[in-house]
Amino acid sequence: MNVYPILVALRRHKAAVILIVLQIALTLAIVANAFFIIGHTMARMSRTSGLDEDGLIFIWQKLPVVTGDAATIIEKIDAMQRADLQAIRNLPDVQDATATASFPLLQGDGEGDISLDADRQGKFVHAAYYYGDEHLRGTFGARLIAGRDFFASEIRHGQTLLGSKVIIVSKALADQLFPSGNALGQAVYQDGKLTTIVGIVERLRIPNMDDSNWADNSVIEPLRQDGFWTGYVVRARNGRTTEAMRDIHKALFALDPMRHMPPGAGVHPVTEMRASYYDDERGVALLMGVICIILLSVTAAGIVGLTSFWVGQRHRQIGVRRALGARKIDILLYFQIENLLIAGGGGVIGALCAVGLNVWLMKHYEMMHLPVFYVAMGVLAMLVLGQAAVLMPARRASNVPPVVATRSV
């Protein structure tokens, strides 16, 4: 079909064409970036921690205040923690328990560098630290693929990090330091302090939400941290999470009713914590999804309205073409190609606007770079939307009978 007559017809309706092109461009710019944000958010929400989270329980509480000098306070806090953990492990629905304030993808604040030399002049990697006792790896459910767990005699306790003689590392960290695969038993430096790798776990994500290239670089250090605010992770037996949570709460307050579990703390399943942790991001993604649906609907309605208006204006012209031998498919193709040109123009402008909007978001809101894939998919979506929206008015135009050409003669 000759496109020139279509372009001539469009020039007669410049204002309407410009408006619909700008509407398509604006919709594409917003939708492409919104879909990218939604996709990135969904990917973050679906990330795995590397652990078997089913049956894991997290406890966050404030221990009763004790008095004395610094050394005495630390010993008393450690004694309370050990008593709590023993009471929890004695429960029939509990498989194991450990004291730690960190958990993959949820919370944690320890990180540093693991290097092959003390002054980090050679190879080194950044890593997140998990502090816990000999029960931490097993309670987490991180699969040990080489080496051993900590011995009870290797566990330190206190508030000051003095460095450990042994550590357990994730496979990702071990492979970066020792690509040949001989990390087990190697002496390395943790923030400049000599230590030895005695175990390697298959995978253990870092505690925070960082998407950096060190997201799987984790270190387990044999340290039971002493503080009035303390966290425990408990693994319940299969299918007994609810019963274990109930018994844990009773056992802890039976042991010492002066402990404090304010709102936001307490005994919670990790799966519930993961879900609530992403509430804000889930809400933003849902809101963006609704906005995209509204924008796409308004754009589709605009295309339908404009095409319907043109069909009404060209009723006699269509009848003349039919009388001269134009088939229904010719009329249908005319409006489809006309809309394709409009949507294509809006798509090109919208792609440029999408990239410009992404650059502005990166500058002001730390937005990541918009992949070309999302821009291309946005353009394709606009073209498909335009063709779908114009289909009904175009079909109606193709059904105009040739006799219409003679009615006003």
C-alpha positions in Angstrom: 0.0 0.0 0.0 1.2 3.5 -0.9 2.1 5.4 2.3 2.1 8.8 0.7 -1.7 9.3 0.7 -1.7 8.4 4.4 0.9 11.0 5.2 -1.0 13.6 3.2 -4.2 12.8 5.2 -2.2 13.1 8.5 -0.9 16.5 7.6 -4.5 17.7 7.5 -5.0 16.8 11.1 -1.7 18.0 12.6 -3.0 19.0 16.0 -4.7 15.7 16.7 -1.7 13.7 15.4 0.8 15.7 17.5 -1.3 15.2 20.6 -1.6 11.5 20.2 2.1 11.2 19.4 3.0 13.1 22.5 0.6 11.0 24.6 2.2 7.8 23.3 5.7 9.2 23.9 4.9 10.2 27.5 3.3 6.9 28.2 6.3 5.0 26.8 8.8 7.1 28.8 6.9 6.5 32.1 6.0 2.8 31.5 9.5 1.8 30.4 11.1 3.1 33.5 8.2 1.9 35.7 8.4 -1.6 34.3 12.2 -1.6 34.9 11.7 -0.5 38.5 8.9 -3.2 39.0 11.1 -5.9 37.4 14.1 -4.9 39.6 11.9 -4.9 42.7 10.4 -8.3 41.9 13.9 -9.7 41.4 15.0 -8.3 44.7 12.0 -9.8 46.5 12.5 -13.2 44.9 16.2 -13.4 45.9 17.2 -16.5 47.9 19.3 -16.3 51.0 21.1 -19.6 50.3 19.4 -21.1 53.4 16.4 -23.4 54.0 14.2 -20.6 55.5 11.2 -22.9 56.2 11.1 -23.5 59.9 13.5 -20.7 60.8 12.5 -18.4 63.7 14.1 -15.1 64.6 14.0 -13.7 68.1 14.9 -10.1 69.0 14.7 -9.0 72.6 16.3 -6.8 75.3 17.8 -8.7 78.2 17.3 -7.5 81.8 19.8 -4.8 82.8 22.6 -6.0 85.1 25.1 -4.0 87.0 28.8 -4.2 87.7 32.1 -3.3 86.0 32.4 -3.9 82.2 33.9 -7.4 82.5 31.3 -8.5 85.0 28.4 -7.1 82.8 29.8 -9.0 79.8 30.0 -12.3 81.7 26.5 -11.9 83.1 25.0 -11.1 79.6 26.8 -14.1 78.2 25.5 -16.3 81.0 21.9 -15.1 80.2 22.4 -15.8 76.5 23.7 -19.3 77.1 20.9 -20.1 79.5 18.3 -18.8 77.0 19.8 -20.9 74.2 19.9 -24.1 76.4 16.3 -23.6 77.4 15.3 -23.2 73.7 17.3 -26.2 72.6 15.6 -28.3 75.2 12.1 -27.7 73.7 10.7 -30.7 71.9 9.8 -28.8 68.7 13.2 -27.1 68.4 16.0 -28.7 66.3 18.8 -26.2 67.1 19.4 -22.5 68.1 22.1 -20.0 67.9 22.8 -16.4 69.1 23.2 -14.0 66.2 21.8 -10.5 65.3 22.4 -11.0 61.6 20.4 -12.8 58.9 20.8 -13.0 55.1 19.0 -10.2 53.3 17.3 -8.9 56.5 19.8 -7.3 58.9 23.4 -7.2 59.9 26.2 -4.6 60.2 29.6 -6.4 60.2 31.7 -6.3 57.1 35.4 -6.0 56.1 38.1 -7.4 53.9 39.6 -10.8 53.6 43.1 -10.7 52.0 46.1 -12.9 51.3 48.5 -10.5 53.0 48.3 -8.3 56.1 48.6 -5.0 54.3 46.2 -5.9 51.5 48.7 -5.1 48.8 47.8 -8.3 46.9 44.4 -10.0 46.3 41.6 -9.2 48.7 37.8 -9.4 48.6 35.1 -7.5 50.5 32.8 -9.6 52.7 30.0 -9.5 55.2 30.5 -11.0 58.7 28.1 -13.3 60.6 28.9 -13.7 64.3 27.8 -16.8 66.1 28.7 -20.0 67.9 29.2 -23.6 66.8 25.5 -24.0 66.2 25.1 -21.1 63.7 25.9 -22.9 60.5 23.7 -25.8 61.3 20.8 -23.7 62.5 20.9 -21.5 59.4 20.9 -24.6 57.2 23.9 -23.5 55.1 25.3 -26.6 53.5 28.9 -27.3 54.4 30.7 -28.5 51.3 34.2 -28.7 52.8 35.9 -28.6 56.2 34.2 -28.5 59.5 32.1 -26.5 61.9 33.6 -24.6 64.8 34.6 -26.4 68.0 33.0 -25.1 71.2 36.5 -24.2 72.4 36.9 -21.8 69.5 33.9 -19.6 70.4 34.7 -16.2 71.9 32.3 -13.8 73.5 32.4 -10.1 74.2 31.7 -6.8 72.5 35.1 -6.0 71.1 36.1 -7.6 67.8 39.7 -8.8 68.2 39.8 -11.2 65.2 39.4 -14.9 65.2 41.9 -17.7 64.7 39.4 -19.6 62.4 36.6 -18.7 60.1 34.1 -20.4 57.8 33.6 -18.7 54.4 31.1 -19.0 51.5 32.2 -20.8 48.3 31.9 -17.5 46.3 34.5 -15.8 48.6 36.8 -18.9 48.6 36.7 -19.1 44.8 37.7 -15.4 44.5 40.6 -15.7 46.8 41.7 -19.2 45.6 40.5 -19.9 42.0 42.3 -23.2 42.0 39.8 -24.5 44.7 42.3 -25.1 47.5 40.9 -22.5 50.0 40.3 -25.0 52.8 43.0 -24.8 55.5 44.6 -21.7 53.9 45.8 -18.8 56.1 44.3 -15.5 55.2 43.9 -12.1 56.8 40.7 -10.8 58.2 41.0 -7.0 58.3 44.8 -7.4 58.7 44.5 -10.2 61.4 45.7 -13.7 60.6 43.1 -16.4 60.5 42.5 -19.9 58.9 39.7 -21.1 56.8 38.4 -24.3 58.4 35.1 -24.6 56.5 33.3 -23.6 53.3 29.6 -23.4 52.9 27.9 -23.7 49.5 26.1 -20.3 49.6 25.3 -17.6 52.1 24.0 -14.2 51.1 25.2 -11.1 52.9 22.9 -9.6 55.5 22.0 -6.4 53.8 20.1 -5.7 50.6 23.2 -4.8 48.5 23.1 -5.9 44.9 26.8 -5.5 44.4 29.2 -8.1 43.1 30.1 -9.2 46.6 26.5 -10.2 47.5 27.6 -13.8 48.2 30.8 -13.0 50.0 30.1 -14.1 53.6 32.2 -15.0 56.6 31.1 -16.8 59.7 33.2 -15.8 62.7 33.1 -17.7 66.0 32.0 -14.9 68.2 29.0 -14.7 70.5 28.3 -10.9 70.8 27.3 -9.7 74.2 24.8 -6.9 74.4 21.5 -6.1 76.1 19.8 -6.2 72.8 20.4 -9.7 71.5 19.1 -11.9 68.7 18.6 -15.6 68.4 17.9 -17.8 65.4 16.0 -21.0 66.0 15.3 -23.9 63.6 12.0 -25.7 64.4 11.3 -29.3 63.5 9.5 -29.9 60.3 5.9 -28.6 60.4 6.2 -27.5 64.1 7.1 -23.8 63.6 3.9 -22.4 65.3 4.2 -24.7 68.2 7.9 -24.0 68.6 7.3 -20.2 68.6 4.7 -20.5 71.3 6.9 -22.7 73.5 9.9 -20.4 73.0 8.0 -17.4 74.2 6.9 -19.3 77.3 10.3 -20.7 78.0 12.1 -17.4 77.8 9.7 -15.5 80.1 9.6 -18.5 82.5 13.4 -18.2 82.7 13.4 -14.5 83.2 10.2 -12.4 83.1 12.2 -9.2 83.2 13.2 -9.4 79.5 11.6 -7.0 77.1 10.1 -7.6 73.7 8.6 -4.3 72.5 6.7 -3.9 69.2 9.0 -4.7 66.3 10.8 -7.3 68.4 9.6 -10.6 69.7 9.4 -14.1 68.2 8.7 -14.2 64.4 9.1 -16.8 61.6 11.7 -15.7 59.1 9.3 -16.1 56.2 7.0 -13.6 57.8 9.8 -11.2 58.4 10.9 -11.5 54.8 7.3 -10.7 53.6 7.0 -7.7 55.9 10.5 -6.4 55.1 9.4 -5.9 51.5 6.0 -4.3 52.2 7.2 -0.8 51.1 8.8 -2.1 48.0 5.8 -4.3 47.2 3.5 -1.3 47.7 5.6 0.9 45.3 5.7 -1.8 42.7 1.9 -2.3 43.0 1.3 1.5 42.7 3.5 1.7 39.6 1.7 -1.2 38.1 -1.6 0.5 38.6 -0.3 3.8 37.1 1.0 1.9 34.1 -2.3 0.2 33.5 -4.1 3.6 33.8 -1.7 5.3 31.4 -1.9 2.4 28.9 -5.7 2.5 29.1 -5.9 6.2 28.6 -3.5 6.0 25.6 -5.6 3.2 24.1 -8.8 5.1 24.6 -7.2 8.2 22.9 -6.2 6.1 19.9 -9.7 4.5 19.7 -11.4 8.0 20.0 -9.2 9.6 17.4 -9.6 6.8 14.9 -13.3 6.7 15.5 -13.5 10.4 14.9 -11.6 10.1 11.6 -13.7 7.2 10.5 -16.8 9.3 11.0 -15.3 12.2 9.1 -14.2 10.0 6.2 -17.4 8.0 5.9 -18.2 9.2 2.4 -14.5 8.9 1.3 -14.4 5.3 2.5 -17.7 4.6 0.5 -16.1 6.1 -2.6 -13.1 3.9 -2.2 -15.3 0.9 -1.8 -17.3 1.8 -4.9 -14.0 2.1 -6.9 -13.1 -1.5 -5.9 -11.3 -1.2 -2.6 -11.7 -4.4 -0.5 -12.5 -4.5 3.2 -8.9 -5.6 3.9 -7.6 -2.5 2.0 -9.6 -0.2 4.3 -8.6 -2.1 7.3 -4.9 -1.9 6.3 -5.2 1.8 5.6 -6.2 2.6 9.2 -3.7 0.0 10.7 -0.8 1.5 8.7 -1.9 5.1 9.6 -1.9 4.2 13.3 1.4 2.3 12.9 3.0 5.5 11.6 1.6 7.6 14.5 2.6 5.0 17.1 6.0 4.6 15.5 6.6 8.3 15.7 5.5 8.3 19.3 7.7 5.3 20.0 10.8 7.0 18.7 10.2 10.2 20.7 9.1 8.1 23.7 12.3 6.0 23.6 14.4 9.2 23.7 12.2 10.5 26.6 12.6 7.2 28.5 16.4 7.4 28.3 16.3 11.1 29.3 14.0 10.3 32.3 16.2 7.5 33.4 19.3 9.8 33.3 17.4 12.3 35.4 16.4 9.6 37.9 19.9 8.3 38.1 21.2 11.8 38.9 18.6 12.7 41.5 17.4 9.3 43.0 20.3 6.8 42.4 18.3 5.0 39.8 20.2 2.3 37.9 20.8 2.5 34.2 17.8 1.6 32.1 18.6 -1.4 29.9 17.9 -1.1 26.2 15.7 -4.2 26.5 13.1 -2.3 28.5 13.1 0.6 26.0 12.7 -1.8 23.1 9.9 -3.7 24.8 8.2 -0.4 25.6 8.3 0.6 21.9 7.0 -2.8 20.9 4.2 -2.6 23.5 3.1 0.8 22.2 3.0 -0.5 18.6 1.0 -3.5 19.7 -1.3 -1.4 21.9 -1.9 1.0 19.0 -2.7 -1.8 16.5 -5.1 -3.4 19.0 -6.8 -0.1 19.9 -7.4 0.8 16.3 -8.7 -2.6 15.3 -12.4 -2.1 16.2 -12.7 1.4 14.5 -10.8 0.1 11.5 -13.1 -2.9 11.2 -16.1 -0.6 11.4 -14.6 1.5 8.6 -14.0 -1.6 6.4 -17.7 -2.5 6.7 -18.9 0.8 5.2 -20.9 -0.2 2.1 -20.1 1.3 -1.4 -23.6 2.8 -1.5 -22.6 5.4 1.1 -20.7 7.2 -1.7 -24.0 8.0 -3.5 -26.1 9.1 -0.6 -25.0 12.7 -0.5 -24.6 13.1 -4.3 
